[in-house]
Each structure stands twice: as C-alpha cells, then as structure tokens.
Amino acid sequence: MATLRDIRRRIGSVQNTRKITKAMEMVSAAKLRRSQQRIEALRTYALSMIAMMQDLARYTDVNGSFPLLRKHTALRDITLVVFTGDRGLAGAFNANVIREALETRRQAEEAGHQVRWLVVGRKGIGTLQFRGFELERTWEGLSDAPTYTNATQISRYLIELYTSQQTDLVRLIYNRFRSPLEQTIKNVARLPIAREAYTAEDVRGAPASFMYEPDPATIFEKLLPRYVEIAVFRALLESSASEQGARMTAMRNASDNAEEMIEHLTLQLNRARQASITQEILEVVAGANALA
C-alpha cells in the first residue's frame, strides 16, 4: 500500500505536469489565432487571383499553350508532397496525414506508377525514413510560422519537376483546419493546374472587368506560377493551424486528465491519512486498556 509520502509525491508530479500542459495549451492557442488570421487574409488574395485568372482565360487560348496547364501524355511518375509538423504532442495530427500518404502511395504503385516523396516537417521525415522510403527533398522548421518565401521555394521545385517532365502529377497531402477539434485530410492534385482554377460558367460571356497591359496571355502565364505558390502556401498555413489546434486540444485533454488524477490521488491521500489517524487512536486505546 502506498505511503502518505508516496501519494504526496505523485500529486506533486501530476501538478507539475498539469502546469506544463496548461502552458502548452495557451501557447498553441495564441499561435492558432495568428494562423487563422493569416488563412483569412490569404483566402481573400487567392479568390481575387482566381477571379482575375478566370477573366484572363476568356481572352486567352488555354488549350495546350501553357506547360503548367498541359497534361502529360502518360502518367508514369507521381510526386507526393506531404505536410507534417516538426514536433509531436498533437494527437493524431501527424499520424493521419502520413497514413493518407502511405495509402496514396500504395494505390499509385498498384496502378504501376512510380512515386517520389517530398516531405515538409521533421515528424514526417523521421517516420518515412524509418520505414525505408527514399525522400527526394525535405524541408524542416516551417510548421510554426511558414512564410511565403517557404512556399515559393517549394513551388519552384515542383514547377521545375513538372515542366521538365520528371513527374507527371503533383499531389499535396495536408491537414485542413476546420476547428481546434476537427482537422480533415486534403489530398489534392495541384499540377497540372485544374481547369476549375481558371474557368467558370458564371464568368464566361460576362463583360470584361479589367483592362490589361501587356496582353492577357502574358499576364495569364505570369499568374500560373503564382497560383501554385498560393496553393502551397495555403497548404503550409492550413497544416500549421491544424497542428496548433490539434496540440491545443491534446494539451487541454491532458490537463483535464491530470485534474481528475489529482482529485483521485487527493481522495486516496485523505483516506490514507484517516486510516493512519484511526490506527493511532486504536493503538492509544489499546495501550490505555492494557494499563487499566
């Protein structure tokens, strides 16, 4: 049976753990608010860009004239860009995206395609390397506060792979943030650029909303790499927000569990103390009876 000293030591240990999880929850909450603000700001910019691309496409021959829109004749090589976190203690955040990536890779290889790995985040890098996969390119230290420069570096590498026909399809796999309690896996093709990004039924046939200089085709071509950069930047921001939300929720649950454990140990301590007092009273009474 645990002694009073052992129970007090356990209570102190759990209380220290609760302080740490509470602090981590507060830090994640602050980072999450910043990430949400950045996502909202990016969404406005992305919608404006798509609106401009849709308008430009009305005056541009988009059928096969731009490498980032052109599908390759054969689908041989698929690039998977996997976005994970640099740290753990975030529930199933990293495990879910890695599981989705492995399933995508399995399906691709069963269909006879080659798969190349590009991984963002130490957790994904470590897990996939441990499983024996060869990673073509990795990026670390981006999950807390990704920048547009980071997205530009990644997207340029993807564009080079696609335009040089080293790969035939680029998929981004990441957690999309919905709420601190809910993150959903997104597995989307970003190269070649889908027609939905630059065509829309409600835009075609509408009067021009912009005047362009130079010609629309030149501007449209310049916007295509920017669109890929925005897609990668959004994946970075969504993944960052999802990680902070998942960690905040995990730390809150850990704090709640610690609170329950402290209550249980306190009750156990009180019972042990009461038993000790009762035992002392019984010994005193027994000693007094022996002397009577």
N, C-alpha and C positions, 0 to 999 in steps of 0.2 A: 504494500500500500504506500502511495506517495506521501512523503512527509510535508509538513507545512512549508518548509523551506523550498522543497522541490516545486510545490504548486505556486508559491510566490515567484520563483524564478521563471516558471513557464508563463505566468501572467505578464511579467515584465518583458519577456521576449516577444510575446504576441503584441503587446502595446507598442513596442519599438517597430515591429513590422507594420502595424497599422499606421503609424506616423509616416513611414516611407511610402506606403501605398496611397495615403491621402495626398502627400506631396506630389507624387507622380500623377495622380488624377487631376490635380489642379494645373500642373504644367501642361498636360495633354489637352485640357480644356482650353487653355489660353492659346496653344498652338492651333487647335481646331478652329477657333474663331477666326484667326488670321487666314487659315487655309480656305475657309468658307468665303471670306471676303474676296480673296484672290480668284476663286472659282466664279463668283458672281461677276466680277469685273471682266474676266476672260470671256464669259458667255456673251456679254454684250458685244465685245470686239469680234468674236467668232461669227455671231449672227450677222453683223454688218458686213464682214468679209464675204460670207456666203451669199448675201443679197447682191453684193457687187459682182461676184463671180457669175451668179445667175443672170444678171443683166448683161454682163460682157459676153456670155455664151450665146446670147441672141444674135450677136453681130460677128461671131467667130465660127470658123469651121473647126469643130472639135473632134471630127471623125478621123482619128489616126494621125493627127498632125502634132500631137504633144506626147513626148515619151512617158510622162507620169500618168497619162490617161490610157495609154495603149496597153491592152492585154497582150501578154506574150503568147506565141503560137502553141507552146506546150507548157504544161505545169509539171516541172521536174523538181524544183527546189523551193522550199517554203522557209521563210525566216520568222521565228517566233521571238518577239520582244516581250520579256516577262518583267513586270514591275513589282518588286517586293520591298520590304523595309530593311533598314540597316540594323535594327535591334528587335529583340523579342518582347515578351511580356505584353502581347497584343492579342491574346486569344488565338482564334483560328485564322487571323488575317493572312499570314504568310502561307500557312498550310493550304488554304483554299485556292490561292492563285497558282501555287506550284502543282496542286492536284489537277487543276484545269489545264495547265500547260502540258503536263505529262499525258493526259488523255488526248489532247490535240495532237501531240507528237505520235502517240500510238495510232490514231486514226490515219494520220498522214503517211506513216511508214507502211501501214497495211494497204494503203492505196498505191504504194510504190514510189512515194515522193521522198526526197532527201530533206532533212531538217537541220537547220543551223540555229544555234542559240545565241541570243543577245540578252543579257540579264542586267537589270538595274537593282541594286540592293545587296548588302552582304549576306542576308539570310538566304536569298535565292541562289546566290553564287555558291555559298557553302554547301547547301543541300544538293544542288545539281552536280557539283564537283564530287561530292561524297558518293553519289550514285554512279559516277563514272562517265558523265557526259562531258564532251569537249565543248567549251564555251568559246565562241569566236571573239566576242567582245563583251567587256563588263564595265559597269560604272558603279562607283560607291560614293557614299556621303551626300546623296541627293534627297533622301526621303524627308528630312526635317524641313528644309526650306529650298525647294527646287527653284531654279531661275530659268528665265527664257534662254539664257546662254546655254544652259544644260540641254534644253530641248533642241536648240539649233545644232549643237554638236551631234546629238543622237540622230536627228532627222537628216543631216547632211550625209552621215554614214549610210543610212537607209536608202536615201536617194541615189547615192553612188552605187550601192549594191544593185538597185533595181534598173537604173539606166544603163549600167554596164552589162546587164543580163546575167549577173551572177546568181540572182534569185528571181523567182517568178511571182512571188506573192509574199507580202509582209503583213503579219498579224500582230496586233497589240493586245496583250492579255494583262488586265489590271483590275483592281477593286474599284468600283464606282461608289462614291459616298452618297448615301440616302439619308441616314441619321446615325447618331452615335451607336444605336442598337442594330442598325442594318447596313450592310455593305454587300453589294451584288457584283458578281464577276462579269466583266465585259471582255468579250473575245471577238475583236472586230478586225476586218481587213482594211488597211489604210493605203496600200499600194498594190495594184493601181488604184487611183482615186475613183471612187464610185460616182456614177452619174448623178446621184441624188445631191452631191455637193455643189453641182453647177447647173442643174436643170430643175425646173419646177413647172407644173402645169399652170399654176396661177400667175407665173411671171411671164411666160412666153406669150407674145402677142400684145403685151402691155406697152404703153409708150415709154420711151427712154427716160430714165430718171437721172442720168448723169451725162455729162459731156466729157469725152475722153481725149487726152493728148499725152503721148502719141496714140497710135491706132489701138482699138480694143484688143486685137490679137496679141500685141506686145505686152500690154498690161496684164491680160489674162495669163500669159505664160509666166510673167513675173510673180503672179499671185499663187500659182500652184505649189512652189516650194514653201511659201508662207503657210499655205493650208496644211501641209504635212507638219510643219513646225508647231502650228496651233494644236493639231491632233496629238502630237507627242507631249506638248506642254500640258494639255488638259489631262492626259493620262498620268503625268507626274503629279499634278495638283490633286486629282481625284484620289490617287493612291496615297498621297501624303495625308489628305483629310481622312481617308478611311483608316489609315494606320493610327492616327491620333484618336479618332472616335473609338476604334476597337480597343486601344490601350486604356482610354478613359473608362470605358465600360468594364474592362477586365480589372482595373485597379479599384473601381467602385465595388465590384463584386468581392474582390479580395478584402477590402476594408469592411464590408458587411459581414463576411465570414469571420474576420478577426474579431469583430464586435460580438458576434454570437459565441465565439470560443472564449472570449474574456468573461462573458456572463456565465457560461458553463463552468469555467475554472473558478470564478468568484464564488459561485454556489458550492462547488466542491470544497473550496477553502473554508467557507463558513461551516460546512458540515464537519470537516476535519477538526476545525477549532472547537466546535461544540462537543464533538466526541472526546477531544482531549480534556476539555473542562469537566465533562461528566466523569471521565475516568479519574481525574484528580479528586473530585468530590467523593467518589466511591472509595478511593484509597484512604481519604481522610476519615470517612465514616467508619470504614473497616478498622482503621487503626484506633479510633476512639472506642469502638465496641470491644476491641481486644484489651484495652486498658481498664475497662469498666469492671 
